[in-house]
Amino acid sequence: MQFTSSGTSAGPPRTGRRLAVAATAALLAVGGLAPAAHAGSAVDDPVPLAPTVTSLGPYEECTANLCAPHGGPGMPGRFRITPNAADTDVTKYRLQTSDGVYQISAAEAESFEIAPAQSGLFFLIVEAADRGSRYGPGTRFDFKVGRVTQYSHWRFDEGLADPSATVAADSGEADERHDAVLHTEGSGWSPVARGGDQDRALLLDTPEGQRPREYAETARPAVDTAQAYTVSAWAYLTGTGDDRVVLSAPGQHGTALELLYSAADRKWAFGRTAQDAPGAPSVRSLATGDAVPNAWTHLAGVFHTRHDADPSNDTVQLYVNGRPQGDPVVLAERAPAYEPWRATTGLQFGRGYADGDYDHYFRGRIDEVTAWQWPHTPLGIRNMTEVRKPNGEAAFPLAARWDAASTEDGRIRQTGPYPGGDLTPSPTGATLDAEEGSLVLDGETGHATAQGPVVDETGSFTVSARVRADSAAMAGKPVGHRALIAGQRAGAGYSWALWLRKTTEETYRWEFTRTSLGADGSAAETARVGSSEQAVLDTWVEVTGVYDTVETAGAGRLALYVDGDRQFGWGSADMTGTQQGDGALTVGGDPGGSSGAAHGLAGAVKSLRLWTGAMNAHYVMQHVLPEPQ
């Protein structure tokens, strides 16, 4: 929620200065506390009476018979608080809202703003305090925040029913539909789609060595780029040798919307040309981390006008996998001649434009594109990263699968739909049991590796391994031993890992961890969640780790499932930082020579699978527990 006393602003609550969010239990208990007395005051000294709350627009107070929606998520509403006429010593107010609890001074209460983060019913409860910081009874003010209904959406699933189709329908709810025409060499549809194998994505795969020319476009502009807007897309990047544009909205000379991969920076970016004029500079919001090729990444760009006509505070902001990348970039500060100009050409999928020439064609796949004539809030964008199928079910595309029953030349084949290397067993300590269909590990030097990473780990993902630990061999390990089931290398450690930890001489626990690295490459933060019950050895167990970037107040939250049962064991499951793996994906032990025994798993592994998206218990039962086919 944004909260200001004058003008407009972005970010956390402000009233010309940043407001302090009260941290005491007394502040949280709005309306539920007995008022404190002044030290040495008379017993009958009254606390302030309930104040009056007045809306200055655009939101209106709900009545018993009417609660009409106004504004929308992120749209600031201005309010005034007036003390009761009987009170002469009110110094401040305590405000509890649907988004949090805040405190403002009496002067600030003359005019302040609240910007609700979500649509729906919103409440505001206000209490006045006197010089002794005694709060009186509260006044409640309810209003309804409108829902953003005008948008265009391209699923790119037409190729599922008709591989020869050349039009992607706009399935959004805007007054005007903007279907996109495909211009591709042959079929423009890919089964490697964000919705899984029963979906399709826009395929832009001009062979390497040839200049790419594939794209799609709408006949007319899909958004008014002179007004605030949001665009989002899932991108699967395969060609990183040049700039690659996911979406653009051209004018005569430049683009008023450009969502792209910058080859020079190796990062995703979002921005616009300062003017539609020859040589006008582009202003961009740049990702904080490198782009991950050959993996689905959610991108969103917000052009915000602060709901006023002043171009000096217009901003662009990139979001990657639901997270804002740095602070919003003020366009006028980067380009003094900036003006919020209007694109005149249809929305381009997979190519950019500059001074009369289309360029920077995308290589890879684009899916689930949406455009709103509205600046979405960070919470709204985070929720966009959950993809739903037309039937309402969440979509979890399988990114990689290794099944020890499927081998070739002594390697475990990667049989998932996306690119990914085979698992190669170590020369010693690891053998393939063809009859059982498993990788058998000695707990010392045995392991297997494949080239990683296989998913964009700054977004939600699910990983699961079918493992059997050997109790006799594990008995020789010291207490505290952590046996690596599977993990993705990042520096000298693992960005994510599934473990079996020996907690006492006779007990073991399953564990899922995520680790972020500091600037020096050492571990800066590790989040972990352990199994509630003791691990059962000498039998096959499905151990599943989930990293969820939506249902969390931080960067991500971990969950662990054992044979489909959610575990609520020890450990801090929340992450504040992010980390992308950069090395080998490893099964069964540490491949670092003599350090292999430090994390050696004695037992066997049948399968390892990774999905894009965070599964809950229902989807774990549906997608994970059935044996891989």
C-alpha positions in Angstrom: 0.0 0.0 0.0 1.2 3.5 -0.8 0.5 6.2 1.8 1.2 9.9 1.3 0.1 13.3 2.7 0.6 15.4 -0.4 1.4 14.9 -4.1 2.0 11.4 -5.3 4.6 8.8 -4.6 5.7 5.3 -5.1 7.1 2.7 -2.6 6.4 2.4 1.1 4.1 4.7 3.1 5.1 8.3 3.1 3.8 11.6 4.3 6.4 13.9 2.8 8.7 11.9 5.0 8.6 8.1 5.5 6.1 7.0 8.1 7.2 4.7 10.8 5.2 1.5 10.9 4.4 0.8 14.5 6.1 -2.3 15.9 4.5 -2.6 19.3 1.7 -4.9 20.2 -0.3 -1.9 21.3 -0.2 -0.4 17.8 -1.5 -3.7 16.2 -4.5 -3.9 18.6 -6.5 -1.1 16.9 -9.7 -0.5 18.8 -9.0 -3.3 21.2 -7.0 -1.6 24.0 -8.1 0.1 27.2 -6.9 3.7 27.0 -3.9 4.5 29.1 -4.1 7.4 31.6 -1.7 10.4 31.7 0.9 10.1 34.5 -0.5 12.1 37.4 -3.7 13.0 35.4 -7.2 13.0 36.9 -9.2 9.8 36.7 -11.9 11.5 34.7 -9.5 13.0 32.1 -11.2 11.7 28.9 -9.5 10.1 26.0 -10.1 11.6 22.5 -13.5 10.7 20.9 -13.9 9.0 17.6 -12.6 11.3 14.7 -14.3 11.9 11.4 -12.9 10.4 8.2 -13.7 12.1 4.9 -12.9 10.9 1.4 -11.5 13.5 -1.0 -11.8 11.1 -4.0 -12.0 8.9 -5.9 -13.2 6.3 -3.3 -16.6 6.5 -1.7 -17.7 5.1 1.7 -19.9 2.0 1.6 -23.4 2.4 2.9 -25.9 -0.2 4.2 -27.3 -0.4 0.7 -24.5 0.5 -1.7 -20.8 -0.3 -2.0 -19.8 0.8 -5.4 -16.3 0.1 -6.7 -14.0 3.0 -7.6 -10.4 3.4 -8.7 -8.3 0.2 -8.8 -5.2 -1.4 -7.3 -2.5 1.1 -6.9 -4.8 4.1 -7.5 -4.3 6.5 -4.6 -7.3 7.8 -2.7 -7.1 11.0 -0.7 -8.6 11.3 2.7 -8.9 13.8 5.6 -9.2 13.1 9.3 -10.9 15.6 11.5 -10.9 15.4 15.3 -14.1 15.4 17.3 -15.2 19.0 18.1 -14.8 18.3 21.8 -11.1 17.4 21.5 -8.5 20.1 21.5 -5.3 18.1 22.2 -5.2 15.5 19.4 -1.5 15.1 18.3 -1.6 12.0 16.1 -3.7 9.2 14.7 -3.3 5.5 14.4 -4.6 3.9 11.2 -5.3 0.3 10.6 -6.0 -0.6 7.0 -6.4 -3.8 4.9 -2.7 -3.5 4.1 -1.2 -2.7 7.5 -1.0 -0.4 10.5 0.5 3.2 10.4 0.8 6.4 12.4 0.5 9.9 11.2 0.6 13.3 12.8 -2.4 15.7 13.2 -0.9 18.0 10.6 -0.4 15.1 8.1 -4.1 14.0 8.6 -5.3 17.2 6.9 -4.7 15.4 3.5 -3.1 12.0 3.0 -3.2 9.3 0.4 -3.8 5.5 0.5 -3.1 3.4 -2.5 -4.7 -0.1 -2.0 -2.7 -3.0 -3.3 -5.6 -5.2 -4.3 -9.1 -4.9 -5.6 -12.1 -5.7 -3.4 -13.4 -4.4 0.0 -10.9 -2.1 1.8 -11.2 -0.9 5.4 -9.7 2.0 7.2 -10.0 2.3 11.0 -8.7 5.6 12.6 -8.1 6.4 16.3 -7.1 9.8 17.7 -4.4 10.2 20.4 -3.8 13.0 22.8 -0.5 14.5 24.1 -0.2 11.6 26.5 -0.4 9.1 23.6 -3.8 7.8 24.8 -5.9 6.4 22.0 -9.7 6.7 22.0 -12.3 4.7 20.1 -12.0 4.3 16.4 -13.9 5.3 13.3 -14.3 2.7 10.5 -14.4 3.8 6.9 -15.1 1.0 4.3 -14.8 1.4 0.5 -14.5 -0.8 -2.5 -11.6 -0.9 -4.8 -12.4 -1.6 -8.5 -11.1 -4.5 -10.5 -9.0 -4.1 -13.6 -11.1 -5.5 -16.3 -9.7 -4.0 -19.5 -6.9 -6.2 -20.8 -5.7 -8.2 -23.8 -4.4 -11.7 -23.4 -2.7 -14.0 -26.0 -2.4 -17.7 -24.9 -0.8 -18.9 -28.2 -2.5 -22.2 -27.8 -4.3 -22.2 -31.2 -1.7 -24.6 -32.6 -2.8 -27.3 -30.3 -6.0 -27.8 -32.3 -4.7 -26.6 -35.7 -0.9 -26.7 -36.3 -1.5 -24.7 -39.5 -3.2 -21.8 -37.7 -1.6 -18.4 -38.3 -3.6 -16.2 -35.9 -3.3 -16.0 -32.1 -6.6 -14.8 -30.7 -6.9 -12.1 -28.1 -8.8 -13.8 -25.3 -8.8 -10.9 -22.9 -11.7 -8.7 -21.7 -11.0 -5.4 -23.4 -13.7 -3.6 -25.4 -11.6 -4.1 -28.5 -9.9 -7.4 -29.4 -6.4 -7.4 -30.9 -5.7 -10.7 -32.5 -2.1 -11.3 -33.5 -1.0 -12.6 -36.9 2.0 -14.9 -37.0 4.8 -14.4 -39.5 6.9 -17.6 -39.2 8.8 -20.1 -41.3 6.4 -23.1 -41.2 4.6 -23.9 -38.0 4.7 -21.1 -35.4 3.7 -23.3 -32.5 5.9 -25.1 -29.9 4.8 -27.9 -27.5 7.5 -26.5 -25.2 4.9 -24.2 -23.6 4.5 -22.6 -20.2 1.3 -24.5 -19.7 2.9 -27.9 -20.3 2.6 -30.5 -23.1 -1.2 -29.8 -23.5 -0.4 -26.2 -24.4 1.4 -24.3 -27.2 3.7 -21.3 -27.3 4.7 -18.9 -30.0 7.8 -20.5 -31.7 10.5 -18.2 -33.1 13.3 -20.6 -34.1 15.1 -19.3 -37.2 18.2 -21.6 -37.5 21.5 -20.3 -36.1 23.6 -18.7 -38.8 20.6 -17.1 -40.5 19.2 -13.7 -39.8 16.0 -14.2 -37.8 12.8 -12.7 -39.3 10.0 -14.5 -37.4 7.5 -12.5 -35.3 3.8 -11.8 -34.7 1.9 -8.6 -34.6 -1.5 -7.0 -34.0 -3.1 -4.7 -36.6 -3.5 -1.8 -34.2 -1.9 -0.7 -30.9 -3.1 -2.9 -28.0 -2.4 -0.2 -25.3 -2.2 3.5 -25.3 1.4 4.1 -24.5 0.9 7.7 -23.5 -1.1 6.5 -20.5 -0.1 4.1 -17.7 0.1 0.5 -18.7 1.5 -3.0 -17.8 2.7 -5.8 -20.1 3.8 -9.3 -19.1 5.0 -12.3 -20.9 6.7 -15.7 -20.3 9.9 -15.9 -22.3 12.1 -18.9 -23.1 15.3 -17.5 -24.5 17.6 -19.7 -26.7 19.7 -17.2 -28.6 21.8 -14.8 -26.5 24.2 -13.5 -29.2 22.3 -10.3 -29.8 19.6 -8.2 -28.2 16.3 -10.1 -28.3 13.0 -8.3 -28.1 10.0 -10.0 -26.5 7.5 -7.2 -27.0 7.6 -3.7 -28.5 5.2 -1.0 -29.5 6.7 1.2 -32.3 6.1 4.7 -33.5 7.7 6.4 -36.5 11.3 6.3 -35.1 11.3 4.6 -31.7 9.4 2.3 -29.4 7.1 3.4 -26.6 7.3 -0.1 -25.1 10.2 -2.5 -25.2 10.6 -5.7 -23.2 13.8 -7.4 -24.2 17.1 -9.2 -23.5 20.1 -7.0 -23.6 23.1 -8.9 -24.9 25.6 -6.3 -23.7 24.3 -6.6 -20.1 23.3 -10.3 -20.3 20.1 -9.1 -18.6 16.4 -8.6 -19.2 15.3 -5.0 -19.6 12.2 -2.9 -20.0 11.8 0.7 -21.2 10.9 3.1 -23.9 12.4 5.7 -26.2 12.3 9.2 -24.7 10.7 10.7 -27.8 9.4 9.5 -31.1 12.2 11.3 -32.9 15.4 10.3 -34.7 18.3 9.5 -32.3 16.1 9.8 -29.2 17.7 7.8 -26.3 16.1 4.7 -24.8 15.5 4.7 -21.0 15.5 1.2 -19.4 14.9 -0.5 -16.1 17.5 -3.3 -16.0 17.4 -6.6 -14.2 19.7 -7.1 -11.2 20.7 -10.6 -12.2 21.7 -12.3 -15.5 19.1 -13.8 -17.7 18.7 -17.6 -17.7 18.6 -19.2 -21.2 16.6 -22.3 -22.0 14.2 -21.8 -19.1 10.8 -20.1 -18.7 11.1 -16.7 -17.1 8.2 -14.4 -16.3 8.8 -10.8 -17.3 6.6 -7.7 -16.6 7.0 -4.0 -17.4 5.1 -1.2 -15.8 4.9 2.3 -17.2 3.5 4.5 -14.4 2.3 8.1 -14.8 1.4 8.4 -11.1 -2.2 9.1 -12.1 -1.4 12.7 -13.0 -0.5 14.8 -16.0 3.0 15.7 -14.9 5.6 13.8 -17.0 8.4 14.6 -14.6 7.5 11.7 -12.3 6.7 9.1 -15.0 8.6 5.8 -14.4 9.4 2.5 -16.0 9.9 -0.6 -13.9 11.0 -4.2 -14.8 9.8 -7.2 -12.9 11.5 -10.7 -13.3 9.6 -13.6 -11.9 7.4 -11.3 -9.9 10.1 -9.3 -8.3 10.9 -5.6 -9.0 14.3 -5.1 -10.4 15.8 -2.2 -8.5 13.9 1.1 -8.1 11.6 2.6 -10.6 13.5 4.6 -13.2 12.4 8.2 -13.6 12.3 8.8 -17.3 12.8 12.6 -17.2 15.9 12.2 -15.0 17.6 9.9 -17.6 16.3 11.9 -20.6 15.4 15.6 -19.9 13.5 15.7 -23.3 11.3 12.8 -22.4 7.6 13.0 -23.2 4.9 10.3 -22.8 4.3 9.8 -26.5 1.8 7.4 -28.2 2.8 4.3 -30.3 1.1 4.2 -33.7 1.8 0.6 -34.7 0.5 -2.7 -33.5 2.0 -4.6 -30.7 5.0 -6.6 -31.9 5.8 -10.1 -30.5 9.4 -11.1 -31.0 11.0 -8.0 -32.7 12.0 -4.4 -32.0 12.1 -1.3 -34.0 14.5 1.7 -34.5 14.5 4.5 -37.1 12.4 2.8 -39.7 13.8 -0.7 -39.4 12.6 -3.8 -37.4 15.4 -5.5 -35.6 16.5 -7.7 -32.7 14.3 -10.6 -33.5 13.7 -13.0 -30.7 15.1 -16.6 -30.7 13.1 -19.0 -28.6 9.5 -19.1 -27.4 7.0 -16.5 -26.0 3.8 -17.5 -24.2 0.9 -16.1 -22.1 1.3 -12.4 -23.1 -1.0 -9.9 -21.4 -1.4 -6.1 -21.7 -3.3 -3.9 -19.3 -4.2 -0.2 -19.5 -3.3 0.0 -15.9 -0.1 0.2 -13.7 -0.3 -3.0 -11.7 1.0 -3.1 -8.1 3.9 -5.4 -7.1 1.5 -7.7 -5.4 -0.6 -8.0 -8.6 2.5 -8.7 -10.7 3.7 -11.4 -8.2 0.3 -13.1 -8.6 0.7 -13.1 -12.4 3.5 -15.6 -12.2 0.9 -18.3 -11.4 -0.2 -19.7 -14.8 -3.7 -21.2 -15.1 -5.0 -23.5 -17.8 -8.4 -22.6 -19.5 -10.1 -25.0 -17.0 -8.6 -23.1 -14.0 -6.0 -25.7 -13.1 -2.5 -24.5 -12.3 0.1 -25.3 -15.0 3.4 -27.0 -14.1 5.5 -27.8 -17.2 8.0 -30.6 -16.6 11.4 -29.1 -17.3 13.7 -32.2 -16.9 13.4 -35.8 -16.0 16.1 -38.4 -15.4 14.9 -42.0 -14.9 17.6 -44.6 -14.1 15.6 -47.1 -16.1 16.3 -45.1 -19.2 20.0 -45.3 -20.0 22.3 -45.0 -23.0 26.1 -45.6 -23.2 26.3 -45.8 -19.4 24.4 -42.5 -18.9 21.0 -41.7 -17.5 19.1 -40.0 -20.3 17.3 -36.7 -19.8 13.9 -37.6 -21.2 12.0 -34.4 -20.3 10.7 -32.1 -23.1 13.3 -29.3 -22.6 17.0 -29.3 -23.4 19.2 -30.8 -20.7 22.2 -33.1 -20.5 22.2 -36.7 -19.4 23.4 -37.7 -15.9 26.9 -39.2 -16.1 27.8 -41.5 -13.2 31.2 -41.1 -11.6 34.0 -43.6 -12.6 33.9 -45.1 -9.1 31.3 -45.6 -6.4 28.3 -45.3 -8.8 26.8 -48.2 -10.8 23.6 -48.7 -12.8 21.3 -51.5 -11.7 19.5 -52.3 -15.0 17.1 -54.8 -13.4 15.9 -52.4 -10.7 16.3 -49.3 -12.8 18.3 -47.4 -10.2 21.6 -45.6 -9.7 23.4 -47.3 -6.8 25.8 -45.2 -4.7 28.5 -46.2 -2.2 28.3 -43.2 0.0 31.9 -42.3 -0.6 32.9 -41.3 -4.1 29.7 -42.2 -5.9 27.7 -39.5 -7.7 26.3 -38.5 -11.1 26.3 -35.1 -12.8 24.6 -33.2 -15.6 25.0 -29.7 -17.0 22.8 -27.3 -15.1 20.8 -25.3 -14.3 17.5 -26.5 -16.0 15.0 -24.0 -14.5 15.1 -20.2 -13.7 15.6 -20.5 -9.9 14.7 -16.9 -9.2 11.1 -18.1 -9.9 9.0 -20.8 -8.5 10.0 -24.4 -9.1 9.4 -28.0 -7.8 12.1 -30.7 -7.6 11.5 -34.4 -6.6 13.7 -37.4 -6.2 12.9 -41.1 -5.6 15.5 -42.3 -3.2 16.3 -45.3 -1.0 18.9 -44.9 1.7 21.0 -48.0 2.9 20.8 -48.1 6.7 23.8 -50.5 7.1 26.1 -48.2 5.1 24.7 -45.0 6.5 25.3 -46.4 10.1 29.0 -45.7 9.6 28.5 -42.0 8.9 29.0 -39.5 11.8 26.1 -37.7 13.5 25.5 -34.5 11.5 26.4 -36.1 8.2 24.4 -34.6 5.3 24.0 -36.9 2.4 23.2 -35.2 -0.9 20.3 -36.7 -2.8 20.3 -34.0 -5.5 21.5 -30.4 -5.8 22.3 -27.6 -8.2 25.8 -26.2 -7.9 26.3 -22.5 -7.2 29.9 -21.5 -6.5 31.3 -23.9 -3.9 27.9 -24.9 -2.6 24.4 -25.5 -3.9 21.6 -23.0 -4.8 19.1 -25.7 -4.0 19.5 -29.2 -2.6 17.6 -32.2 -1.2 19.4 -33.9 1.7 19.3 -36.8 4.1 20.7 -35.6 7.5 21.8 -38.0 10.2 20.5 -36.4 13.5 21.5 -39.1 16.0 23.2 -42.5 15.8 19.9 -44.0 14.9 17.7 -41.3 13.4 17.6 -39.4 10.1 15.6 -36.5 8.6 14.9 -35.4 5.0 15.7 -31.8 4.2 15.3 -29.2 1.5 17.6 -26.1 1.4 18.2 -23.0 -0.7 21.3 -20.9 -0.4 22.2 -17.4 -1.7 25.7 -16.2 -2.2 27.4 -13.0 -1.2 29.6 -10.8 -3.4 32.6 -12.9 -2.4 31.0 -16.2 -3.4 30.5 -17.5 0.1 27.1 -18.4 1.5 25.1 -15.3 2.6 21.8 -17.0 3.5 20.5 -20.5 3.8 16.8 -21.4 4.2 15.9 -24.9 5.1 12.9 -27.0 6.0 13.2 -30.5 7.5 10.9 -33.4 7.7 8.5 -33.6 10.7 9.1 -37.3 11.2 12.1 -39.5 11.1 13.2 -40.7 7.6 12.5 -44.3 6.8 15.5 -46.0 5.3 15.8 -49.2 3.2 12.6 -48.4 1.2 11.8 -46.1 -1.7 10.7 -42.6 -0.7 9.6 -39.7 -2.9 11.2 -36.5 -1.5 9.9 -33.3 -3.0 11.1 -29.7 -2.5 9.0 -26.7 -3.5 10.3 -23.1 -3.9 7.4 -20.7 -4.0 7.9 -17.0 -4.9 4.2 -16.1 -4.8 2.9 -17.1 -1.3 5.6 -15.3 0.6 6.4 -11.9 1.9 10.1 -12.3 1.0 11.9 -13.6 -2.1 10.6 -17.2 -1.7 9.4 -19.8 0.7 10.4 -23.5 0.9 8.2 -26.5 1.4 9.0 -30.2 1.8 6.9 -33.2 1.0 7.7 -36.8 1.8 5.6 -39.3 -0.2 3.1 -36.5 -0.8 2.8 -35.5 2.9 3.6 -31.9 3.7 6.3 -31.6 6.3 6.3 -29.0 9.1 9.7 -29.7 10.7 12.5 -27.4 11.9 14.2 -24.7 10.0 13.6 -21.2 8.6 11.7 -21.7 5.3 11.8 -18.1 4.1 14.4 -16.6 1.8 15.1 -12.9 1.5 17.7 -13.2 -1.3 17.7 -15.0 -4.6 20.3 -17.3 -6.2 20.6 -18.9 -9.6 22.7 -22.0 -10.0 25.7 -21.8 -12.3 27.3 -25.3 -12.4 26.6 -29.0 -12.5 23.4 -30.6 -11.3 24.6 -33.4 -9.0 23.0 -36.6 -7.7 24.2 -38.7 -4.7 27.3 -36.9 -3.5 29.7 -34.0 -3.9 31.8 -34.5 -7.0 34.7 -32.4 -5.5 37.1 -35.3 -5.1 38.0 -36.1 -1.5 35.0 -34.0 -0.4 32.6 -36.5 -1.9 32.5 -38.5 1.2 31.5 -35.4 3.2 28.1 -35.5 1.5 28.0 -39.1 0.2 24.7 -40.9 -0.1 24.8 -44.6 0.5 21.8 -46.1 -1.3 20.1 -45.7 -4.6 18.2 -43.1 -6.7 15.6 -44.0 -9.3 14.5 -40.7 -10.7 14.9 -36.9 -10.5 12.4 -34.4 -11.9 12.1 -30.6 -12.0 9.0 -28.5 -12.9 8.5 -24.8 -13.4 6.0 -23.5 -10.8 5.4 -24.2 -7.1 3.1 -27.2 -6.4 0.9 -27.5 -3.4 -0.2 -30.8 -1.8 -3.0 -31.3 -4.3 -0.6 -31.0 -7.3 2.2 -33.0 -5.6 -0.3 -35.9 -5.4 -1.3 -35.3 -9.0 2.0 -34.7 -10.7 4.8 -36.1 -8.5 3.6 -39.3 -6.9 2.7 -41.2 -10.1 5.8 -43.2 -11.2 7.5 -41.5 -14.3 6.4 -43.2 -17.5 
